[in-house]
């Protein structure tokens, strides 16, 4: 009960911070920066103090790709990538196999992260050659100034400790959501004339992909890096490409 109260209080505090920032460009995060290992019974949780993730700009005009002159591939409307944005987060070890946490950032939904480890030792007890797997569900919502943006993400991270302080992970994921109350530009037609989707004030989207991650731990400090490759769509515009992120945090 005390843990639930703390998580709820943190949610409320970060809602005020995140929603009071005045969003101008809303984006779809492409990075998770998570591992398959939960904190475990010997720790309180984790604190992510410096985290940068990239993603897809949901309200900037889509751009047509330019195929090579010798290619038979037709142009495709693709949404633009945003520069890496700052996020902050923490999670609490609620049981030996379950972590619950919060992630907050500008221009993205405030997200609750639930991670349940289904295989392997938790991080506080993991040794070299520990093979681990987890299931993650992360729902989030941003509701401010007439804008409603919701996002639901599901992921299945799998990892292996090649050495005591070095963890490699592979994370397949799928996410979907919607945004309304904003001006979403028309999507240009691949032919170069006209549009394939008209301008609107609401749209739904989905994305799917896989992320390769690495974590290095030194005492209570952990450094993570991640490279994601994904696809997806919003209206008739495509989402896709490579996206990188990194984070610095502490084990508590």
ABEGO torsion letter per residue (X at the ends): XAAAAAAAAAAAAAAAAAAAAGBABBBBBABAGBBABBAEAABAEBBBABBBBBEBBAABBBBBBBBBAABABBBBBBBBBBBBBBBBBBBBBABAABBBBBBBBBGBBBBBBBBBBABEBBAAABBBGBBBBBBBBBBBBBBBGGBBBBBBBBBBBBBBBABAABBBBBBBBBBBEBBBGBBBBBBBBAAGBEBABBBBABBBBBBBEBBBBBBBBBEABBBBBBBBBBBEBBEABBBEEBBBBBBBBBBX
